[in-house]
Amino acid sequence: MSYKKSNKRKNNKKKKNKKRNQKKFKKKKIPISKKNSPKQQPKKNKPNVKMIKEEDPFGDTFDQEPEMELNEQSDELDFDGKLTTEEIEEKLRNLEMKNKEVYAKDLVEEEIEEELEKRQQVYVPKKNGEESVELEVNLEAYELYFVLKVEWPCLSFDFLKDDLGIVRSEFPMTTYMVTGTQSRKAEENSIMAMKLDQMYQTKFDQNENPLEDEDPNNFDDDPLIDMKKIPHIGTVNRIRSMPQQNNIVAAWSDQGQIGIYNLKKQIDALDHTPKQRLTSNVLFQSKVHKDEGYALAWSPNEEGRLISGDCTGKIYLWLPHESTWVLNEKTSYQKSTESIEDLTFSPNEGNVFASCSVDRSIKIWDSRAKKCGLEIPNAHDSDVNVISWNKISDNLIASGGDDGILKVWDLAKIDQELKYFELEKKKQKRKKKKFQQPNIKPEVGFVWHSKPITSLEWNPFDETEIVVASEDNQITIWDISLEKDEEIEKENQNEPEVPPQLLFIHQGQKSVKEVHWHPQIPGLLASTASDGFNLFLPINLYKRNLNETNQK
């Protein structure tokens, strides 16, 4: 069926000349008073007067009512001959009043400009610390920005890989997604395949005559949205598509069930009108987990290999077998009874995966040994909610916790430290001496978000960039390779204090649950929250990617 998108820009299109949100975001303009402060009243202008003495023919001076000659100060005082004192004073009073009016007008305009500039500064959430500030989006910060409303909130979604180009950046853009709902009743939920077509560059609506723009890519309108769905019992806690076959989708239900579905008919129907009624194709369902969960991941290396983790701390590895899936072992991977919050496979090794837990740990598992090969015991001060394995530099893992801190770990360094620790431990045991546990530290840690981090993901096209979503309603993009530049810091002393690694802040959504990079369109992101989806392409990332493409 077709789905009509609701977008904030629709109201703005009626106001063509309205300036929109900066970057990132700013406060709305507030009218200010045009009254002058008493301290800023203009000083009175003193007349430029020259006294002329009268002398008698015999050389004796005598007192006489003085007359005054004025230097020209304006066209109004351009006269021939001399004036009486009363006429001079009257002209001076008129001139003084006019100068006061001009000066006051200039002063008020200057004050207004300064105040508006101050009020239109880029809004920095952490600096301002205000939770109820009303923000408006500035589309100049985006090359593409769309808001998509859905009937029910979606806790999770995933991009579907397509055949439109491995790496592409041309407009208009097309993207496919899969998501699952969180409705009031279990039987009202569904899994949805979506297509967003004809996504053009977002414009500022400053040109009232769109026909004057000759670039066909500058057509600014809502994308074409289509959606096909299948029924699903219970809220979809987590949903992921198989990297090797985008039509195969796994979903975690809040009913404690893992399901795997074939959405080929639904995805094909997004491009072509179906000739027959669409039916759901359930490939596999299991309730081996005794409780619901949120952790779910496909292997990027071994086709069909799936891992799932639940709230009791159990992890199961699923292997494809003929037309269904079976457990690798009847027993689970478990080292704690605390909830498993997230799972991710190694980008290069099909038997290696990582988990994070409420017990504050990050663990690296090898399915062949069925044991934890490496552990970071106290990765965060509280629950570790999400992890992401770098697809380019496979020694880096990023984590986000309830403490709101983003951390990046170098597994190669940690492995060396732990091996050294084990050697020292054996030596100390022989000498019957006490030994200290190793203090494992992250490579970098960024304290910015004020509430728990709910999602993060490495950029598949850049090994140093990562996107982070938090319950503080911010989505931030970071580049861990950047460092402070003292000269630039001095030049920008009056600017808000922002870490140099922070590239972009996106806001406008409430209770953001997940954010993902598009696997084939560099810089394009999508996020899901309680009030719907956002699709956005920050203009700074778009221009950088464009420059890199041109250099190649």
DRENLO-685198 format. One line per field, with one value per residue (C-alpha): residue in one letter; residue number from 0; x, y, z. Coordinates in nm, 4 decimals. Layout:
REM DRENLO-685198
resn c(A,...)
resi c(NUM,...)
east c(X,...)
north c(Y,...)
up c(Z,...)
END
This chain:
REM DRENLO-685198
resn c(M,S,Y,K,K,S,N,K,R,K,N,N,K,K,K,K,N,K,K,R,N,Q,K,K,F,K,K,K,K,I,P,I,S,K,K,N,S,P,K,Q,Q,P,K,K,N,K,P,N,V,K,M,I,K,E,E,D,P,F,G,D,T,F,D,Q,E,P,E,M,E,L,N,E,Q,S,D,E,L,D,F,D,G,K,L,T,T,E,E,I,E,E,K,L,R,N,L,E,M,K,N,K,E,V,Y,A,K,D,L,V,E,E,E,I,E,E,E,L,E,K,R,Q,Q,V,Y,V,P,K,K,N,G,E,E,S,V,E,L,E,V,N,L,E,A,Y,E,L,Y,F,V,L,K,V,E,W,P,C,L,S,F,D,F,L,K,D,D,L,G,I,V,R,S,E,F,P,M,T,T,Y,M,V,T,G,T,Q,S,R,K,A,E,E,N,S,I,M,A,M,K,L,D,Q,M,Y,Q,T,K,F,D,Q,N,E,N,P,L,E,D,E,D,P,N,N,F,D,D,D,P,L,I,D,M,K,K,I,P,H,I,G,T,V,N,R,I,R,S,M,P,Q,Q,N,N,I,V,A,A,W,S,D,Q,G,Q,I,G,I,Y,N,L,K,K,Q,I,D,A,L,D,H,T,P,K,Q,R,L,T,S,N,V,L,F,Q,S,K,V,H,K,D,E,G,Y,A,L,A,W,S,P,N,E,E,G,R,L,I,S,G,D,C,T,G,K,I,Y,L,W,L,P,H,E,S,T,W,V,L,N,E,K,T,S,Y,Q,K,S,T,E,S,I,E,D,L,T,F,S,P,N,E,G,N,V,F,A,S,C,S,V,D,R,S,I,K,I,W,D,S,R,A,K,K,C,G,L,E,I,P,N,A,H,D,S,D,V,N,V,I,S,W,N,K,I,S,D,N,L,I,A,S,G,G,D,D,G,I,L,K,V,W,D,L,A,K,I,D,Q,E,L,K,Y,F,E,L,E,K,K,K,Q,K,R,K,K,K,K,F,Q,Q,P,N,I,K,P,E,V,G,F,V,W,H,S,K,P,I,T,S,L,E,W,N,P,F,D,E,T,E,I,V,V,A,S,E,D,N,Q,I,T,I,W,D,I,S,L,E,K,D,E,E,I,E,K,E,N,Q,N,E,P,E,V,P,P,Q,L,L,F,I,H,Q,G,Q,K,S,V,K,E,V,H,W,H,P,Q,I,P,G,L,L,A,S,T,A,S,D,G,F,N,L,F,L,P,I,N,L,Y,K,R,N,L,N,E,T,N,Q,K)
resi c(0,1,2,3,4,5,6,7,8,9,10,11,12,13,14,15,16,17,18,19,20,21,22,23,24,25,26,27,28,29,30,31,32,33,34,35,36,37,38,39,40,41,42,43,44,45,46,47,48,49,50,51,52,53,54,55,56,57,58,59,60,61,62,63,64,65,66,67,68,69,70,71,72,73,74,75,76,77,78,79,80,81,82,83,84,85,86,87,88,89,90,91,92,93,94,95,96,97,98,99,100,101,102,103,104,105,106,107,108,109,110,111,112,113,114,115,116,117,118,119,120,121,122,123,124,125,126,127,128,129,130,131,132,133,134,135,136,137,138,139,140,141,142,143,144,145,146,147,148,149,150,151,152,153,154,155,156,157,158,159,160,161,162,163,164,165,166,167,168,169,170,171,172,173,174,175,176,177,178,179,180,181,182,183,184,185,186,187,188,189,190,191,192,193,194,195,196,197,198,199,200,201,202,203,204,205,206,207,208,209,210,211,212,213,214,215,216,217,218,219,220,221,222,223,224,225,226,227,228,229,230,231,232,233,234,235,236,237,238,239,240,241,242,243,244,245,246,247,248,249,250,251,252,253,254,255,256,257,258,259,260,261,262,263,264,265,266,267,268,269,270,271,272,273,274,275,276,277,278,279,280,281,282,283,284,285,286,287,288,289,290,291,292,293,294,295,296,297,298,299,300,301,302,303,304,305,306,307,308,309,310,311,312,313,314,315,316,317,318,319,320,321,322,323,324,325,326,327,328,329,330,331,332,333,334,335,336,337,338,339,340,341,342,343,344,345,346,347,348,349,350,351,352,353,354,355,356,357,358,359,360,361,362,363,364,365,366,367,368,369,370,371,372,373,374,375,376,377,378,379,380,381,382,383,384,385,386,387,388,389,390,391,392,393,394,395,396,397,398,399,400,401,402,403,404,405,406,407,408,409,410,411,412,413,414,415,416,417,418,419,420,421,422,423,424,425,426,427,428,429,430,431,432,433,434,435,436,437,438,439,440,441,442,443,444,445,446,447,448,449,450,451,452,453,454,455,456,457,458,459,460,461,462,463,464,465,466,467,468,469,470,471,472,473,474,475,476,477,478,479,480,481,482,483,484,485,486,487,488,489,490,491,492,493,494,495,496,497,498,499,500,501,502,503,504,505,506,507,508,509,510,511,512,513,514,515,516,517,518,519,520,521,522,523,524,525,526,527,528,529,530,531,532,533,534,535,536,537,538,539,540,541,542,543,544,545,546,547,548,549,550,551)
east c(0.0000,0.1089,0.2052,0.1837,0.4746,0.4236,0.7035,0.7753,0.8841,0.5270,0.4384,0.7572,0.6846,0.4073,0.6641,0.9196,1.1465,1.1523,1.5049,1.5397,1.7351,2.1193,2.3155,2.2488,1.9828,1.9188,1.6640,1.3799,1.4001,1.2476,1.1319,1.3244,1.2493,1.3850,1.4227,1.7664,1.9410,2.0047,2.3763,2.3661,2.1997,2.3930,2.6015,2.5009,2.6871,2.8738,2.8559,3.1742,3.1744,3.4318,3.4111,3.4793,3.6044,3.4964,3.7570,3.6993,3.8763,4.1074,4.2360,4.0457,3.8420,3.4928,3.2284,2.9459,2.6912,2.8944,2.7926,2.8932,3.0136,2.9451,3.1493,2.9394,2.8011,2.5170,2.3295,2.0749,2.3327,2.4550,2.3934,2.5504,2.6197,2.5914,2.3124,2.1898,2.2440,1.8776,1.8841,2.2056,2.0728,1.7519,1.9435,2.1744,1.8795,1.7228,2.0532,2.1093,1.7623,1.8160,2.1568,2.0021,1.7321,1.9813,2.2198,1.9403,1.8085,2.1546,2.2095,1.8814,1.9455,2.2920,2.1529,1.8868,2.1437,2.3690,2.0800,1.9483,2.2953,2.3312,1.9934,2.0643,2.3823,2.4205,2.2382,2.4749,2.2589,2.5252,2.6251,2.2740,2.1467,1.7807,1.5415,1.2329,1.3905,1.1890,1.4081,1.3538,1.5465,1.7830,1.7918,2.1128,2.2913,2.1589,2.1981,1.8989,1.6454,1.3097,1.0720,0.8652,0.5672,0.4336,0.1190,0.3057,0.6517,0.9341,1.2092,1.4371,1.5008,1.7631,1.8613,1.8150,2.0966,1.9880,2.1176,2.1151,2.4895,2.7488,2.8574,2.6405,2.5732,2.3611,2.0209,1.7410,1.8117,1.6259,1.6502,1.4857,1.4270,1.2728,1.1235,0.8837,0.6174,0.5363,0.1568,-0.0827,-0.1902,0.0366,-0.1763,-0.1704,0.2035,0.3683,0.6985,0.7176,0.9305,0.9536,1.0778,1.1584,1.1951,1.2653,1.4538,1.5863,1.8209,1.6581,1.6364,1.5809,1.2713,1.4301,1.3673,0.9967,1.0145,1.1392,1.1378,1.4407,1.6482,1.7826,1.9281,1.6751,1.8203,1.7052,1.3426,1.2378,0.9359,0.8324,0.9687,0.7445,0.6866,0.5503,0.5180,0.4311,0.3823,0.3273,0.1656,0.3852,0.2739,0.4247,0.6446,0.9528,1.2391,1.5124,1.5161,1.8108,1.8414,2.0940,2.3869,2.4111,2.0353,1.8432,1.5050,1.5903,1.5061,1.5433,1.3293,1.3249,0.9736,0.8853,0.7034,1.0456,1.0486,1.3093,1.1640,1.3239,1.1160,1.1452,1.0272,1.1098,0.7477,0.6999,1.0238,0.9492,0.6014,0.7633,0.8949,0.6237,0.2502,0.1906,-0.0287,-0.1493,-0.2147,0.0985,0.1404,0.3940,0.6651,0.7895,1.1110,1.1855,1.0559,1.1936,1.1237,1.4450,1.5048,1.3152,1.2823,1.2681,1.5817,1.7236,2.0615,2.0596,2.3194,2.3940,2.7463,2.8924,3.1221,2.9267,2.5945,2.2949,2.4849,2.2876,2.3427,2.0785,2.1002,1.8289,1.7640,1.8780,2.2336,2.2108,2.3535,2.2631,2.4326,2.2054,2.3299,2.1360,2.0402,1.8563,1.5506,1.5581,1.7985,1.9420,2.1408,2.5164,2.5034,2.2141,2.3788,2.4194,2.7188,2.6886,2.9213,2.6727,2.3033,2.2798,2.0991,2.2867,2.2245,2.3978,2.5895,2.8116,3.0168,3.3798,3.3975,3.6659,3.6262,3.3062,3.3490,3.4257,3.1661,3.1397,2.8782,2.8043,2.5994,2.4300,2.7201,2.9291,3.1519,3.2489,3.3389,3.4939,3.3787,3.5093,3.2328,3.4846,3.6215,3.2797,3.4376,3.5148,3.8591,3.8932,3.7059,3.6961,3.5378,3.4467,3.4149,3.1672,3.0524,2.7054,2.5210,2.6915,2.4026,2.5527,2.8705,2.9904,3.2856,3.4796,3.4362,3.7641,3.9975,3.8940,4.0943,3.8574,3.5300,3.3140,3.0801,2.8137,2.6591,2.4056,2.6717,2.6337,3.0031,3.1295,3.4427,3.6690,3.8753,4.1832,4.1509,4.5062,4.6546,4.4200,4.5144,4.8848,4.8215,4.6263,4.8927,5.1595,4.9402,4.9039,5.2827,5.3324,5.0574,5.2375,5.5642,5.4006,5.2307,5.5655,5.6993,5.3770,5.3259,5.0050,4.9321,4.7091,4.4428,4.5282,4.3772,4.2362,4.1689,3.9984,4.1880,3.9483,3.6408,3.4002,3.1807,2.9102,2.5702,2.3783,2.1681,2.2201,2.3487,2.0939,2.2674,2.6009,2.7610,3.0904,3.0788,3.1235,3.3113,3.5380,3.7212,3.7455,3.3821,3.1049,2.7418,2.5847,2.2219,2.1174,1.8116,1.8973,1.7424,2.0746,2.2386,2.6077,2.8718,3.2344,3.5732,3.8189,4.1207,4.0836,4.2793,4.2782,4.4439,4.5694,4.5741,4.2153,4.1161,4.2524,4.0687,3.7414,3.7594,3.4094,3.2576,3.0766,3.3038,3.2668,3.5113,3.7102,3.6108,3.2393,3.1402,2.7637,2.4636,2.1203,1.8104,1.4357,1.3321,1.2126,1.3437,1.5788,1.6194,1.8449,2.0570,2.2276,2.4497,2.3304,2.5609,2.5741,2.5167,2.8088,2.6960,2.3245,2.1762,1.8386,1.7076,1.3943,1.2283,0.8945,0.7719,0.8844,1.1854,1.4394,1.6531,1.9327,2.2601,2.4708,2.6040,2.9568,2.9808,2.8289,3.0773,3.3705,3.2647,3.2134,3.5636,3.7169,3.5328,3.6523,4.0129,3.9992)
north c(0.0000,0.3598,0.5524,0.9292,1.0965,1.3708,1.6234,1.9379,2.1022,2.1062,2.3918,2.5719,2.5547,2.8090,3.0488,3.0639,3.3201,3.1762,3.0957,2.7378,2.5578,2.5944,2.2582,2.1278,2.3385,2.6841,2.8705,3.0525,3.4281,3.6299,3.9903,4.2381,4.5900,4.8820,5.1045,5.2501,5.1823,5.5046,5.4320,5.4220,5.7592,5.9714,6.2599,6.6121,6.7556,7.0780,7.3460,7.4329,7.8105,8.0783,8.4202,8.7371,9.0504,9.3973,9.6760,10.0515,10.2421,10.4047,10.0712,10.0674,9.7605,9.7898,9.5473,9.4619,9.1795,8.9028,8.7440,8.3913,8.2232,7.8481,7.5889,7.3839,7.0741,6.9908,7.1120,7.2635,7.5104,7.6254,8.0027,8.3299,8.6088,8.6188,8.5143,8.6485,8.4517,8.3432,8.2090,8.0227,7.8630,7.7555,7.5898,7.4202,7.2847,7.1465,6.9921,6.8425,6.6855,6.5382,6.3956,6.2394,6.0693,5.9314,5.8167,5.6515,5.4742,5.3379,5.2341,5.0446,4.8648,4.7669,4.6370,4.4371,4.2783,4.1876,4.0406,3.8393,3.7098,3.6051,3.4310,3.2574,3.0877,2.7158,2.5385,2.3194,2.0892,2.0024,2.3671,2.5040,2.2219,2.3026,2.0139,2.2073,2.4307,2.4553,2.3933,2.4417,2.2595,2.4478,2.2613,2.4393,2.1823,1.8914,1.7764,1.5502,1.5451,1.3662,1.2848,0.9686,0.9088,0.5576,0.4262,0.2596,0.3265,0.0994,-0.0074,-0.1448,-0.1356,-0.2289,-0.1116,-0.3659,-0.3992,-0.3489,-0.3792,-0.0050,0.0377,-0.0774,0.2825,0.5677,0.9328,1.0592,1.2205,1.1273,0.8471,0.5249,0.3113,-0.0008,-0.0731,-0.3358,-0.2648,-0.4016,-0.2323,-0.1817,-0.1582,-0.1637,-0.5235,-0.8167,-0.9285,-0.5799,-0.5861,-0.6427,-0.6613,-0.4055,-0.3798,-0.0172,0.1649,0.5358,0.6483,0.9815,1.1337,1.4622,1.7087,1.9093,2.2789,2.5864,2.7158,3.0610,3.0806,3.1459,3.0509,2.6908,2.7162,2.9461,2.6551,2.4645,2.1716,1.8824,1.7398,2.0510,1.9403,1.9525,1.7357,1.4430,1.1039,0.8267,0.5842,0.2306,-0.0364,-0.4069,-0.5914,-0.9318,-1.0047,-1.0589,-1.1634,-0.9337,-0.6272,-0.6552,-0.5873,-0.6246,-0.6939,-0.7660,-0.8616,-1.1170,-0.9420,-1.2115,-1.2247,-0.9088,-1.0850,-1.3132,-1.1323,-1.2359,-1.0816,-1.0945,-1.0879,-0.9666,-1.3017,-1.4694,-1.6052,-1.5902,-1.5842,-1.5939,-1.4774,-1.4669,-1.1243,-1.1745,-1.1362,-0.8218,-0.6607,-0.7462,-0.5955,-0.2624,-0.2426,-0.4302,-0.4647,-0.8171,-1.0458,-1.2411,-1.1841,-1.1542,-1.4129,-1.4400,-1.6995,-1.8076,-2.0053,-2.0732,-2.0036,-2.1073,-2.0517,-2.2044,-1.8794,-1.8734,-1.4955,-1.2145,-1.0454,-0.7678,-0.8981,-1.0338,-1.0440,-1.2169,-1.3178,-1.1104,-1.3999,-1.7230,-1.7050,-1.7899,-1.7960,-1.6126,-1.5356,-1.4327,-1.3265,-1.2897,-1.1132,-1.4160,-1.3967,-1.6851,-1.6717,-1.9205,-1.9751,-2.0786,-2.2571,-2.3019,-2.6614,-2.7380,-2.5091,-2.4351,-2.3428,-2.5552,-2.4815,-2.5195,-2.6704,-2.7522,-2.5570,-2.1819,-1.9536,-1.8085,-1.6631,-1.4479,-1.4415,-1.0711,-0.9617,-0.9734,-0.6304,-0.6577,-0.8958,-0.8480,-1.0797,-1.0217,-0.8669,-1.1170,-1.4340,-1.6322,-1.8132,-1.5082,-1.2747,-1.0167,-0.9575,-0.6839,-0.7173,-0.5537,-0.6923,-0.4044,-0.6401,-0.6875,-1.0427,-1.1935,-1.5499,-1.8243,-2.0674,-2.3443,-2.3349,-2.2475,-2.0195,-1.6548,-1.5841,-1.2217,-1.0179,-0.6500,-0.6874,-0.3268,-0.1625,0.0967,0.2106,0.0713,-0.1415,-0.1764,-0.1281,-0.1473,-0.2483,-0.2195,-0.3952,-0.1809,-0.3314,-0.1849,-0.1935,-0.5226,-0.4586,-0.1771,-0.2183,0.0729,0.0557,0.2749,0.2413,0.3723,0.6203,0.8008,0.7521,0.6429,0.4265,0.2706,-0.0394,-0.1766,-0.5544,-0.6175,-0.4091,-0.5613,-0.9121,-0.8330,-0.6834,-0.9905,-1.2309,-1.0346,-1.0372,-1.4173,-1.4597,-1.2264,-1.4037,-1.7366,-1.5795,-1.4242,-1.7516,-1.9285,-1.6594,-1.6701,-1.2983,-1.1089,-0.9782,-0.6987,-0.7340,-0.5538,-0.2083,-0.2227,0.1217,0.2305,0.4040,0.6998,0.7938,1.0790,1.2209,1.4160,1.2508,1.3148,0.9977,0.6297,0.5498,0.3383,0.2732,0.3181,0.2037,0.2491,0.4139,0.1330,0.3778,0.5428,0.3536,0.6565,0.7740,0.6509,0.7561,0.7479,0.7782,0.8529,0.8896,1.2605,1.2886,1.3558,1.1721,1.2583,1.1801,1.1479,1.1226,0.9688,1.0615,1.4360,1.6240,1.9694,2.2465,2.5159,2.7892,2.7194,2.7019,3.0536,3.1874,3.0365,3.1372,3.2856,2.9762,2.7063,2.4398,2.1373,1.8446,1.8615,1.5007,1.5919,1.6418,1.6791,1.6849,1.5820,1.6452,1.6671,1.3128,1.1824,0.8622,0.7549,0.3763,0.2959,0.4687,0.3090,0.4113,0.3149,0.0340,0.1706,0.5488,0.7190,0.9557,0.8705,0.7836,0.6762,0.6703,0.5427,0.6968,0.7104,0.9731,0.8049,0.7894,1.0478,1.0060,1.2597,1.3288,1.5967,1.8458,1.8400,1.4614,1.4900,1.7573,1.5647,1.2449,1.4429,1.5915,1.2495,1.1086,1.3929,1.3464,0.9809)
up c(0.0000,-0.0361,0.2716,0.2903,0.4618,0.7155,0.7113,0.9087,0.5869,0.4591,0.6908,0.5992,0.2247,0.2777,0.4161,0.1400,0.2956,0.6451,0.7590,0.8812,1.1501,1.1706,1.1499,1.3916,1.5710,1.7114,1.9206,1.7515,1.7048,1.9899,1.9334,2.1414,2.2559,2.0588,2.3642,2.4271,2.7512,2.9528,2.9405,2.5643,2.5061,2.2522,2.3727,2.2738,1.9799,2.0651,1.7924,1.6095,1.6768,1.5959,1.7737,1.5687,1.7380,1.6133,1.6007,1.5494,1.2730,1.5250,1.6556,1.9831,2.0698,2.2170,2.3491,2.1154,2.0845,1.9187,1.5951,1.5061,1.1875,1.1538,0.9725,0.7367,0.9085,0.6754,0.3760,0.6069,0.7436,0.4053,0.4065,0.2991,0.5390,0.9131,1.1492,1.4742,1.7942,1.8109,1.4539,1.5186,1.8368,1.6621,1.3775,1.6267,1.8207,1.5020,1.3949,1.7366,1.7402,1.3935,1.4899,1.7996,1.5932,1.3398,1.6114,1.8118,1.5016,1.4139,1.7737,1.7940,1.4640,1.5826,1.9127,1.7301,1.4986,1.7912,1.9905,1.6978,1.6195,1.9803,1.9790,1.6478,1.7622,1.6944,1.9743,2.1747,2.3935,2.6478,2.6877,2.7165,2.9357,2.8665,2.8159,2.7002,2.4374,2.1175,1.8139,1.4445,1.1739,0.9451,0.6169,0.5169,0.7347,0.5264,0.1707,0.2273,0.5125,0.5370,0.8204,0.7909,1.0207,1.0782,1.2457,1.5335,1.6803,1.5648,1.8058,1.5355,1.1608,0.9033,0.5553,0.2778,0.0268,-0.3342,-0.6912,-0.7685,-0.7189,-0.4685,-0.3967,-0.5213,-0.4410,-0.7313,-0.6843,-0.6770,-0.4301,-0.3586,-0.0470,0.0939,0.4620,0.6894,1.0314,1.2928,1.5027,1.8708,1.8873,2.1825,2.1199,2.0353,1.7400,1.5803,1.5138,1.1783,0.9925,0.7109,0.3988,0.2800,-0.0273,-0.0392,-0.3994,-0.5728,-0.2777,-0.4132,-0.2509,0.0242,-0.0639,0.1494,-0.0331,-0.0621,-0.4357,-0.4855,-0.8527,-0.8805,-1.2593,-1.2384,-1.1126,-1.4105,-1.2147,-1.2290,-0.9057,-0.7201,-0.7339,-0.3680,-0.2947,-0.0796,-0.1833,-0.3105,-0.0245,-0.0494,0.2141,0.2281,0.5543,0.7094,1.0485,1.3533,1.7002,1.9626,1.9526,1.7326,1.9743,1.7129,1.3392,1.1068,0.7390,0.6193,0.4432,0.1746,0.1001,0.1825,0.1655,0.4621,0.7868,1.1525,1.4273,1.8081,1.9573,2.3061,2.3346,2.3695,2.0144,1.7390,1.3863,1.0404,0.7413,0.3649,0.2416,-0.1266,-0.2406,-0.0326,-0.1555,-0.5197,-0.4792,-0.3908,-0.7482,-0.9387,-0.8793,-0.7488,-0.9590,-0.6596,-0.2907,-0.0792,0.1949,0.4731,0.4435,0.7859,0.7461,1.1110,1.4618,1.7999,2.1682,2.2964,2.4828,2.8116,2.8076,2.5534,2.4269,2.2114,2.0931,1.7371,1.4571,1.1253,1.0283,0.7411,0.6497,0.6983,0.5141,0.7305,1.0613,1.3332,1.7028,1.9586,2.3226,2.5855,2.9149,3.1211,2.9865,2.7375,2.3843,2.1111,1.7757,1.4890,1.1757,0.8486,0.7745,0.4501,0.4636,0.8377,1.1213,1.3995,1.7137,1.6961,2.0455,2.2738,2.5513,2.5375,2.5575,2.9046,3.1645,3.3526,3.4354,3.3494,3.0331,2.7030,2.5498,2.2109,1.9849,1.6813,1.4615,1.3714,1.0224,0.9162,1.1253,1.0955,1.4290,1.6425,1.7913,2.0710,2.3390,2.5911,2.9050,3.2007,3.4064,3.2526,3.0511,2.6868,2.5876,2.2739,2.1995,1.9713,1.8755,1.8087,2.1635,2.3114,2.5655,2.6193,2.4755,2.5867,2.8435,2.9391,3.2863,3.3708,3.0318,3.1691,3.5113,3.4420,3.1826,2.8445,2.6014,2.2524,2.0696,1.7091,1.5430,1.2958,0.9471,0.8148,1.1187,1.2760,1.5942,1.7014,1.8899,2.0059,2.3046,2.4625,2.8058,3.0516,3.1624,2.8264,2.7398,2.3978,2.4207,2.1584,2.2415,2.0643,2.0904,1.9693,2.2516,2.5087,2.3982,2.4424,2.7861,2.8992,2.7738,2.9601,3.2677,3.2541,3.2366,3.5323,3.7202,3.6889,3.8055,4.1086,4.1976,4.2040,4.4332,4.6349,4.5880,4.5354,4.1877,4.0637,3.7977,3.4722,3.4302,3.0768,2.9328,2.6098,2.3313,2.3476,2.5486,2.4811,2.7562,2.5769,2.6070,2.9295,2.9114,2.8135,2.4663,2.2774,1.9428,1.7672,1.4429,1.2591,0.9186,0.6603,0.4325,0.6938,0.9668,1.1993,1.1936,1.4183,1.4736,1.8215,1.9396,2.2965,2.5168,2.5436,2.1927,2.0219,1.7336,1.7116,1.4491,1.5627,1.3942,1.6404,1.4237,1.4854,1.7512,1.9050,1.7083,1.9486,1.6835,1.5813,1.9488,2.0029,1.6994,1.8205,2.1856,2.1770,2.0132,2.2183,2.3633,2.1378,2.1120,1.7859,1.7135,1.7083,1.3438,1.3608,1.5960,1.4708,1.6823,1.6489,1.7466,2.0817,2.2402,1.9604,1.9567,1.6591,1.3961,1.0926,0.8017,0.4570,0.3326,-0.0263,-0.0044,0.1765,0.4515,0.4399,0.7809,0.9143,1.2698,1.4404,1.7448,1.9215,1.6725,1.3491,1.1188,1.0027,0.6897,0.6641,0.4860,0.6633,0.4120,0.5564,0.5012,0.1546,0.0425,0.1843,0.0081,-0.3126,-0.2917,-0.2289,-0.5296,-0.7541,-0.6404,-0.7388)
END
